[in-house]
């Protein structure tokens, strides 16, 4: 029985050695892997004892699957550890709304109200709460501009509108 046991162990050992020796070397595996991965940018591989580790970044899940498919049929790979990651572009932040200060808000309001009232030749400039009116207008339009301006502000108003007789 011991002689049969010894021959069984010897046969198993010889079979294991022949299987190991039939497997391609890590260098040959790496060369074949690199050849297949050359069509897929961003990926590299390391090989140790037939175990392949993938590194790098791919653009999407399709590219990641393509890497796995490219390596499936290579003989001699014992296992594949996929450490490659899918690139996720940074999320664009929404623009922060610019808060208008009181002078800017008042100027925007007055410009809108003037335009809505048909007054297109007068502009309001506001600094530190003081409103300066500039442009040209008929007498009746100057009165209208002043009335509108007083509705929106209790501050100082400098009237520099030039009167035209048209």
Backbone bond lengths (Angstrom), bond angles and torsions (degrees), N, CA, C in turn:
res aa  C-N    CA-C-N  psi(-1)  N-CA   C-N-CA  omega(-1)  CA-C   N-CA-C  phi
1 X - - - 1.438 - - 1.512 110.77 -
2 X 1.326 116.19 -36.03 1.449 117.92 -179.69 1.510 111.31 -69.54
3 X 1.328 117.91 -31.35 1.456 119.23 178.00 1.524 110.49 -70.95
4 X 1.313 117.60 -36.15 1.458 119.72 177.73 1.526 110.25 -71.64
5 X 1.317 116.32 -36.02 1.479 120.09 176.88 1.520 109.95 -63.85
6 X 1.307 117.30 -44.41 1.456 122.11 179.36 1.513 111.69 -63.19
7 X 1.304 117.71 -39.58 1.462 119.38 179.33 1.521 111.42 -70.95
8 X 1.333 117.87 -32.13 1.460 121.34 177.08 1.521 110.10 -66.24
9 X 1.314 116.20 -44.98 1.462 120.51 178.60 1.519 109.35 -62.64
10 X 1.330 116.25 -42.67 1.457 119.74 179.54 1.539 110.81 -61.76
11 X 1.298 118.36 -42.23 1.466 122.33 179.96 1.527 109.96 -65.64
12 X 1.312 116.91 -42.18 1.478 120.05 179.00 1.523 110.58 -64.69
13 X 1.307 116.54 -41.93 1.461 120.77 179.34 1.531 110.04 -65.09
14 X 1.304 117.22 -43.52 1.465 121.15 179.22 1.521 110.47 -63.69
15 X 1.341 117.17 -40.83 1.464 121.32 178.39 1.526 111.09 -63.62
16 X 1.344 116.95 -44.29 1.472 121.53 179.48 1.523 110.12 -62.05
17 X 1.320 117.14 -43.81 1.468 120.44 179.84 1.515 110.97 -65.03
18 X 1.334 116.92 -38.35 1.462 118.39 -179.76 1.517 110.96 -68.54
19 X 1.334 117.44 -35.52 1.466 120.25 177.29 1.522 110.85 -67.02
20 X 1.318 115.87 -41.22 1.469 119.97 179.79 1.520 109.66 -65.83
21 X 1.303 115.96 -42.56 1.460 118.13 -177.52 1.523 111.56 -71.28
22 X 1.353 119.12 -20.85 1.460 122.27 178.10 1.522 111.61 -77.78
23 X 1.303 115.99 -21.70 1.460 119.95 -178.67 1.520 108.91 -72.70
24 X 1.366 117.09 138.63 1.465 118.87 179.20 1.537 110.91 -66.10
25 X 1.307 115.10 155.56 1.463 119.37 179.11 1.530 110.03 -69.06
26 X 1.316 115.43 159.92 1.468 120.03 178.27 1.528 111.22 -57.79
27 X 1.343 116.76 -36.11 1.468 120.11 -179.73 1.532 110.79 -64.53
28 X 1.340 116.15 -42.86 1.466 119.75 179.57 1.534 109.92 -67.38
29 X 1.323 116.55 -41.47 1.471 119.89 177.12 1.520 110.54 -59.69
30 X 1.329 115.94 -47.44 1.472 120.26 -178.27 1.525 110.58 -60.93
31 X 1.316 117.80 -40.12 1.465 121.15 179.18 1.527 110.43 -62.81
32 X 1.344 117.31 -44.07 1.460 119.92 -179.94 1.531 111.04 -69.01
33 X 1.317 116.13 -38.92 1.476 120.72 178.05 1.526 110.11 -63.17
34 X 1.327 117.00 -47.54 1.472 120.47 -179.78 1.522 111.55 -61.42
35 X 1.337 116.31 -36.40 1.461 119.60 178.19 1.527 110.24 -62.51
36 X 1.306 116.75 -43.52 1.475 120.19 179.89 1.523 112.25 -72.32
37 X 1.311 116.87 -34.27 1.468 120.15 -178.89 1.525 112.52 -79.31
38 X 1.321 117.48 -11.36 1.467 119.80 -177.95 1.528 112.30 -62.18
39 X 1.326 116.99 -20.74 1.467 121.10 179.40 1.532 111.96 -86.57
40 X 1.318 116.53 -5.71 1.466 120.71 -177.14 1.528 107.78 -120.15
41 X 1.334 118.06 101.65 1.466 120.39 -175.63 1.530 112.16 -66.97
42 X 1.327 114.83 147.71 1.467 121.07 172.91 1.511 114.96 92.21
43 X 1.337 118.90 -0.66 1.464 121.45 -176.34 1.521 110.33 -117.77
44 X 1.330 115.45 139.83 1.462 121.04 172.01 1.523 107.18 -135.66
45 X 1.336 115.65 167.25 1.458 119.70 -177.88 1.517 110.20 -139.79
46 X 1.319 115.15 148.88 1.454 121.74 169.77 1.530 106.69 -117.83
47 X 1.333 115.72 150.79 1.456 120.99 -178.70 1.519 108.48 -130.89
48 X 1.338 115.96 131.31 1.467 120.86 175.49 1.521 107.29 -144.92
49 X 1.325 114.72 119.80 1.468 121.82 -179.25 1.526 111.89 53.88
50 X 1.330 116.57 38.27 1.456 121.08 178.09 1.519 114.17 80.65
51 X 1.322 116.69 -2.57 1.468 120.88 178.27 1.522 108.29 -93.69
52 X 1.337 116.39 124.71 1.468 122.38 -175.99 1.519 108.87 -102.98
53 X 1.326 116.07 132.78 1.460 121.32 173.85 1.522 107.50 -119.24
54 X 1.331 115.15 123.90 1.459 121.46 179.88 1.516 109.82 -93.32
55 X 1.318 115.75 139.44 1.466 122.63 -179.68 1.526 108.58 -130.78
56 X 1.337 115.85 155.50 1.457 119.78 172.71 1.513 112.47 121.03
57 X 1.331 113.23 -167.13 1.455 121.16 -176.32 1.521 108.97 -131.83
58 X 1.331 115.30 135.24 1.462 121.12 175.50 1.518 108.31 -117.22
59 X 1.353 114.96 161.52 1.464 118.01 -173.58 1.516 113.52 -78.89
60 X 1.353 117.39 -26.74 1.464 118.36 -177.90 1.522 110.24 -161.96
61 X 1.323 115.59 179.46 1.462 121.96 -178.96 1.523 111.68 -64.00
62 X 1.331 117.06 -32.61 1.466 121.06 178.91 1.532 110.13 -62.04
63 X 1.324 116.89 -44.39 1.465 120.71 179.09 1.529 110.59 -65.33
64 X 1.320 116.55 -37.25 1.465 120.31 179.40 1.531 109.70 -65.40
65 X 1.309 117.43 -41.25 1.468 121.09 177.16 1.528 110.94 -65.36
66 X 1.332 116.13 -37.03 1.462 120.53 178.83 1.527 111.01 -61.86
67 X 1.316 116.73 -35.94 1.470 120.96 177.97 1.527 109.20 -63.70
68 X 1.321 116.17 -48.98 1.467 119.88 -179.46 1.523 110.97 -61.63
69 X 1.344 117.14 -43.05 1.461 121.25 179.57 1.532 111.29 -62.94
70 X 1.324 116.21 -37.18 1.468 120.36 -178.63 1.524 111.80 -65.36
71 X 1.323 117.04 -26.54 1.467 120.01 -175.54 1.527 113.92 -100.50
72 X 1.319 117.98 -12.24 1.467 121.66 -173.60 1.521 114.01 -54.98
73 X 1.285 117.24 -41.32 1.459 120.24 -170.80 1.532 114.29 -95.44
74 X 1.307 117.13 6.74 1.465 118.94 178.55 1.526 107.97 -77.95
75 X 1.332 115.86 121.43 1.465 121.26 -179.98 1.524 109.07 -76.45
76 X 1.308 115.33 138.24 1.455 120.92 177.43 1.521 113.37 106.37
77 X 1.334 117.72 -11.84 1.465 119.93 176.39 1.521 107.72 -78.53
78 X 1.321 116.52 122.73 1.467 121.02 -179.71 1.520 110.87 -85.36
79 X 1.333 115.79 -38.09 1.471 119.40 179.14 1.528 108.47 -159.61
80 X 1.342 115.63 160.41 1.467 121.65 177.75 1.519 107.94 -127.87
81 X 1.320 115.16 123.45 1.465 120.80 173.02 1.525 106.25 -105.55
82 X 1.310 115.58 116.58 1.463 120.50 -175.75 1.524 109.49 -95.53
83 X 1.321 116.70 99.54 1.465 121.98 177.26 1.521 111.60 -98.98
84 X 1.327 116.76 6.11 1.474 120.83 178.73 1.522 108.73 -69.67
85 X 1.312 115.62 146.94 1.461 120.88 -180.00 1.526 109.85 -119.20
86 X 1.319 114.22 155.77 1.464 120.46 177.28 1.516 108.00 -89.94
87 X 1.336 115.92 128.31 1.466 121.11 179.68 1.522 109.95 -66.63
88 X 1.301 115.80 129.09 1.462 121.22 175.18 1.519 107.40 -116.77
89 X 1.334 116.18 111.07 1.466 118.14 -179.06 1.517 109.97 -63.19
90 X 1.315 115.80 147.99 1.465 118.52 179.04 1.522 110.08 -62.51
91 X 1.288 114.76 142.47 1.461 120.32 178.61 1.522 107.74 -75.55
92 X 1.316 115.23 126.78 1.456 119.95 178.98 1.523 109.12 -69.44
93 X 1.296 114.72 126.87 1.457 119.41 178.62 1.520 109.59 -72.64
94 X 1.309 114.53 142.43 1.460 118.28 176.52 1.519 108.33 -68.69
95 X 1.334 116.17 142.08 1.458 117.58 179.62 1.520 110.22 -62.24
96 X 1.300 113.90 138.61 1.452 119.90 178.60 1.522 107.82 -78.02
97 X 1.324 116.66 125.22 1.460 117.57 179.58 1.526 110.00 -63.14
98 X 1.300 113.89 138.71 1.459 119.45 179.74 1.521 107.79 -85.66
99 X 1.305 114.39 121.87 1.459 118.76 179.04 1.527 108.93 -78.98
100 X 1.317 115.63 129.19 1.459 119.96 178.28 1.517 108.75 -83.75
101 X 1.328 115.18 139.92 1.460 117.14 174.70 1.528 108.04 -76.58
102 X 1.323 116.47 174.27 1.469 121.01 -174.92 1.531 111.97 -59.12
103 X 1.339 117.53 -41.49 1.471 120.45 179.90 1.533 110.76 -64.10
104 X 1.335 117.45 -43.61 1.461 120.73 -179.29 1.530 110.71 -65.62
105 X 1.336 115.70 -40.63 1.461 119.43 -179.98 1.529 110.60 -64.31
106 X 1.339 117.06 -43.47 1.462 120.81 179.25 1.530 110.39 -63.94
107 X 1.332 117.48 -41.68 1.465 120.37 179.66 1.526 110.41 -63.31
108 X 1.309 117.34 -42.92 1.462 120.98 178.78 1.531 110.49 -62.32
109 X 1.302 116.60 -42.42 1.467 120.92 179.49 1.521 110.83 -63.54
110 X 1.343 116.64 -49.30 1.466 119.88 -179.16 1.531 111.56 -61.81
111 X 1.334 117.09 -43.15 1.469 119.66 178.49 1.532 110.41 -57.84
112 X 1.318 116.88 -43.47 1.472 120.94 -179.79 1.522 111.41 -65.09
113 X 1.322 116.45 -44.51 1.461 120.21 -178.25 1.530 110.51 -67.06
114 X 1.337 117.30 -41.35 1.469 119.78 177.81 1.531 110.24 -60.14
115 X 1.350 117.19 -47.74 1.467 120.86 -177.97 1.530 110.68 -63.33
116 X 1.334 116.83 -40.74 1.464 120.70 178.79 1.523 111.12 -63.42
117 X 1.338 117.41 -29.77 1.458 122.04 178.98 1.525 113.13 -88.83
118 X 1.333 117.35 6.46 1.457 120.83 177.18 1.516 114.05 83.72
119 X 1.299 118.38 10.55 1.473 121.83 -179.79 1.526 107.49 -96.33
120 X 1.342 115.33 105.64 1.465 119.79 -175.29 1.525 113.19 -115.31
121 X 1.311 116.45 -1.65 1.476 118.99 -176.14 1.525 112.18 -108.44
122 X 1.331 117.39 8.78 1.467 121.49 -179.40 1.526 108.49 -123.76
123 X 1.326 115.02 137.86 1.471 121.35 176.84 1.519 109.12 -122.86
124 X 1.334 114.37 147.15 1.461 120.73 176.24 1.525 107.91 -109.40
125 X 1.319 116.44 132.44 1.453 122.54 175.48 1.521 106.75 -119.78
126 X 1.316 117.21 129.93 1.462 120.80 -174.87 1.515 109.55 -122.92
127 X 1.328 114.71 129.89 1.457 120.58 175.85 1.511 107.85 -141.67
128 X 1.329 114.97 124.53 1.466 122.40 179.60 1.525 111.41 52.62
129 X 1.319 116.39 38.17 1.460 121.27 176.59 1.519 114.41 84.53
130 X 1.332 118.73 -9.92 1.465 121.24 178.50 1.523 108.81 -89.57
131 X 1.335 115.75 128.07 1.465 121.48 -178.62 1.523 108.43 -99.95
132 X 1.336 115.76 125.14 1.459 121.38 175.28 1.522 107.27 -111.82
133 X 1.335 115.91 122.08 1.457 122.35 179.95 1.518 108.67 -99.16
134 X 1.332 116.78 130.48 1.456 121.37 179.74 1.518 109.78 -137.50
135 X 1.326 115.03 152.29 1.451 121.00 178.68 1.516 110.09 134.57
136 X 1.319 116.41 -161.48 1.464 122.08 177.96 1.516 108.83 -130.35
137 X 1.348 116.37 146.39 1.471 120.61 179.53 1.521 109.16 -164.04
138 X 1.324 116.01 161.64 1.461 122.22 173.24 1.526 108.00 -73.88
139 X 1.308 117.26 160.85 1.469 122.63 -178.23 1.515 111.62 -53.92
140 X 1.359 117.70 -46.85 1.468 120.08 -177.50 1.528 111.03 -64.86
141 X 1.366 117.25 -33.46 1.466 120.37 178.98 1.534 111.12 -73.26
142 X 1.357 116.33 -33.28 1.470 118.98 176.88 1.522 109.20 -63.14
143 X 1.326 117.51 -43.11 1.464 121.20 178.09 1.524 110.66 -61.01
144 X 1.330 115.66 -41.34 1.469 120.96 179.71 1.537 110.55 -63.55
145 X 1.351 116.58 -44.17 1.463 121.21 179.60 1.522 110.39 -61.68
146 X 1.329 116.96 -44.85 1.464 120.51 -179.72 1.534 111.20 -63.80
147 X 1.331 116.85 -41.65 1.465 120.97 179.30 1.538 110.31 -62.12
148 X 1.335 116.39 -47.38 1.473 120.66 178.83 1.523 110.37 -60.89
149 X 1.329 116.64 -45.52 1.458 121.29 -177.15 1.520 110.89 -60.76
150 X 1.343 117.34 -41.79 1.468 121.13 179.49 1.536 112.01 -66.04
151 X 1.340 116.44 -28.22 1.466 119.69 177.87 1.526 111.69 -66.08
152 X 1.306 116.36 -28.99 1.468 120.55 -175.19 1.520 113.88 -102.96
153 X 1.321 117.95 -8.08 1.456 119.09 -177.94 1.519 111.53 -149.73
154 X 1.305 114.69 142.61 1.469 120.38 174.85 1.519 110.30 -105.69
155 X 1.361 115.58 2.86 1.463 120.35 -178.59 1.516 111.73 -80.80
156 X 1.329 115.46 -172.44 1.456 123.32 -178.59 1.528 110.17 -71.87
157 X 1.349 116.11 137.72 1.464 122.10 178.04 1.525 108.21 -122.51
158 X 1.329 116.80 121.94 1.464 121.79 175.71 1.520 107.22 -103.29
159 X 1.312 115.57 115.95 1.456 121.56 -177.87 1.520 110.36 -94.51
160 X 1.322 117.47 104.68 1.456 122.89 177.32 1.545 110.65 -111.81
161 X 1.313 116.98 22.87 1.470 120.74 -179.18 1.523 108.69 -75.01
162 X 1.328 114.99 131.09 1.469 120.70 177.93 1.534 107.40 -86.00
163 X 1.326 115.55 132.49 1.470 121.60 -179.33 1.527 108.91 -83.72
164 X 1.336 115.60 133.68 1.454 121.19 175.08 1.499 109.23 -121.99
165 X 1.320 116.01 148.28 1.470 121.31 179.94 1.531 107.98 -106.82
166 X 1.253 118.06 84.54 1.470 121.31 179.16 1.486 109.83 -117.94
